[in-house]
Amino acid sequence: MTPFKRGRVRSKFKTKTNIKSKEFEIKDCVTSDVSLNGLYVISEEKPLVNTPCTINLILDNGIQKPISIELKGTVARIGKDGFALTFTEMDSDAFMHLKNIIQYNTDTPEDFFQECKKRIGFK
């Protein structure tokens, strides 16, 4: 798959994630990849597509106190081993954390830099 197949450069990145909505709450699931537009979560639970939710990414390097990044999103699609979330809202700190995560974990940093020049923001 090319890095732009879904419109944004994606990085393989595993981190603990908590997801909550009015209909469900999933704790301690793990991401498999992330982009500035969304992420994929490994989970046996499969919420309904288009369900709005709050996403908390837990960044823990094992040395410092973990950081929790809060984002708003919706369930975009269901997969065999989990589901994809599309981001709908984030503050500037969350955006910068995501940008750094992708920049330092992508196999195609040149593509990511080009993406950042062409598309400002997360949409």
Phi and psi in degrees as a GROMACS rama.xvg file:
@    title "Ramachandran Plot"
@    xaxis  label "Phi"
@    yaxis  label "Psi"
@TYPE xy
-74.3943  153.48  THR-2
-63.5556  -19.5376  PRO-3
-100.25  5.59589  PHE-4
-52.4132  -38.728  LYS-5
-102.906  14.2708  ARG-6
96.2643  -15.491  GLY-7
-140.052  150.719  ARG-8
-66.7035  131.38  VAL-9
-110.198  144.777  ARG-10
-119.817  137.075  SER-11
-68.5004  120.641  LYS-12
-155.1  120.359  PHE-13
-107.888  124.936  LYS-14
-153.478  155.365  THR-15
-68.6517  142.42  LYS-16
-140.996  139.7  THR-17
-116.449  134.25  ASN-18
-128.883  132.973  ILE-19
-138.881  140.61  LYS-20
-144.309  -176.419  SER-21
-67.3776  -28.8303  LYS-22
-91.757  -24.1916  GLU-23
-154.606  164.476  PHE-24
-144.363  124.269  GLU-25
-121.522  120.098  ILE-26
-109.52  148.444  LYS-27
58.0731  33.6936  ASP-28
-84.3493  173.517  CYS-29
-126.698  138.364  VAL-30
-77.6853  155.086  THR-31
-111.133  -31.8718  SER-32
-154.997  163.141  ASP-33
-145.419  147.06  VAL-34
-134.76  179.208  SER-35
-73.6925  -10.3176  LEU-36
-99.9304  -24.4899  ASN-37
177.647  -168  GLY-38
-152.245  165.717  LEU-39
-115.679  134.248  TYR-40
-114.512  132.47  VAL-41
-83.1332  121.779  ILE-42
-163.667  141.836  SER-43
-75.7027  -28.6886  GLU-44
-75.5881  138.78  GLU-45
-127.705  95.4176  LYS-46
-69.3514  165.489  PRO-47
-70.8994  141.283  LEU-48
-60.2169  143.912  VAL-49
76.2464  6.92429  ASN-50
-73.2264  122.921  THR-51
-72.3324  147.635  PRO-52
-155.298  167.529  CYS-53
-107.393  132.402  THR-54
-114.551  128.825  ILE-55
-117.696  109.736  ASN-56
-86.3947  129.403  LEU-57
-103.485  110.315  ILE-58
-96.1497  114.36  LEU-59
-134.072  109.266  ASP-60
-90.7032  1.30878  ASN-61
81.2918  -5.32515  GLY-62
-110.407  -51.158  ILE-63
-99.6491  171.238  GLN-64
-61.3511  134.611  LYS-65
-58.5751  147.845  PRO-66
-106.9  135.922  ILE-67
-108.304  124.197  SER-68
-106.29  122.384  ILE-69
-100.076  131.628  GLU-70
-134.039  156.73  LEU-71
-106.399  146.667  LYS-72
-162.454  -176.723  GLY-73
-135.016  152.913  THR-74
-71.3647  120.797  VAL-75
-94.383  -39.9627  ALA-76
-161.605  161.533  ARG-77
-110.785  136.629  ILE-78
-116.991  -178.806  GLY-79
-61.8584  -43.255  LYS-80
-111.72  10.7486  ASP-81
171.158  -147.269  GLY-82
-154.247  158.023  PHE-83
-103.526  143.128  ALA-84
-118.539  138.515  LEU-85
-105.873  132.391  THR-86
-74.2263  138.755  PHE-87
-117.107  -20.1489  THR-88
-159.28  139.684  GLU-89
-159.942  153.272  MET-90
-86.7491  174.787  ASP-91
-64.9555  -34.1281  SER-92
-65.2503  -44.1959  ASP-93
-61.5944  -41.9972  ALA-94
-60.4859  -45.3305  PHE-95
-65.5358  -40.1144  MET-96
-60.8852  -46.6857  HIS-97
-61.6187  -43.7273  LEU-98
-58.8448  -43.2821  LYS-99
-66.969  -41.2076  ASN-100
-57.5443  -48.1698  ILE-101
-67.3584  -45.5573  ILE-102
-56.9782  -43.1163  GLN-103
-87.6483  -7.20078  TYR-104
-119.988  -2.20549  ASN-105
-82.2902  151.121  THR-106
-83.3782  -10.47  ASP-107
-128.689  66.6279  THR-108
-60.3831  -31.5625  PRO-109
-63.0388  -42.6405  GLU-110
-63.2435  -39.1749  ASP-111
-65.5379  -42.0142  PHE-112
-62.8488  -39.9559  PHE-113
-64.167  -41.2185  GLN-114
-59.8678  -44.1834  GLU-115
-64.9323  -32.0957  CYS-116
-70.4818  -38.5148  LYS-117
-84.7775  -33.3657  LYS-118
-126.348  102.714  ARG-119
-84.7009  134.593  ILE-120
92.3713  -169.106  GLY-121
-105.479  0.0650138  PHE-122
